[in-house]
């Protein structure tokens, strides 16, 4: 029983632009075909999309992404990142497109992944200290959770019956490489992390949360802050890494699989 976590495909991006690693030159359709082989080989029970799956949040690319993934017949949890919500009508476009993808669930939501559960949450973005849903590349946003989300998270944790992973697009433990590391940025990131940890501590079943998964920063890292915090490398950049997580008797097992190693793109 396992789940597969992917993030930051950035469908429709400028292929001359890279944030952390060299841009993956394979078309998204080829990456998704390779992903399908992984899902079958690893006997994955649930696919989790960690955000920034498209670049501009426009209706055309939302529909293109849904058409790529809707033929993967697995329960799928879709978390929004900043780029997924980069237009004022992005949410309505997502909801309309999702009618063609019935096996997918939009966060905020909790879904089953075999012997695990997954809580997916949509990151809100602070603009002038206020959480907003629509993101602009020039806005200088940082991750946040609304009070309503915090309450929902605590209530959801108290319904858990199995080991669980939480997915949020913006990672709890680090800023993006290009974001300023000034005092205000650090303070907001720590506040964001503290908000999640506070709800885990307050919930009676918080101990069932075994991992927190994130994307956004485009480089792979694993850090520990009470729990396993994982930042995935982006599918839009080599080696287009995906992670397969399993809960076994001796704990959480994580396997990294490269869809596009450097020598596979030539």
Secondary structure, 3 states (H helix, E strand, C coil): CEEEEECCCCECCCCCCCCCCCECCCCHHHHHHHHHHHHHHCCCCEEEECCCCECCCCHHHHHHHHHHHCCCCCEEEECCCCHHHCCCCHHHHHHHHHCCCCCEEECCEEEEECCEEEEEECCEEEECCEEECCCCCCCCCEEECCHHHHHHHHHHHCCCCCCEEEEEEECCCCCCCCCCCCHHHHHHHHHHHHHHHHHHHHCCCHHHEEEEEEECCCCCEEEECCCEEEECCCCCECCCEEEEEEEECCEEEEEEEECCCHHHCC
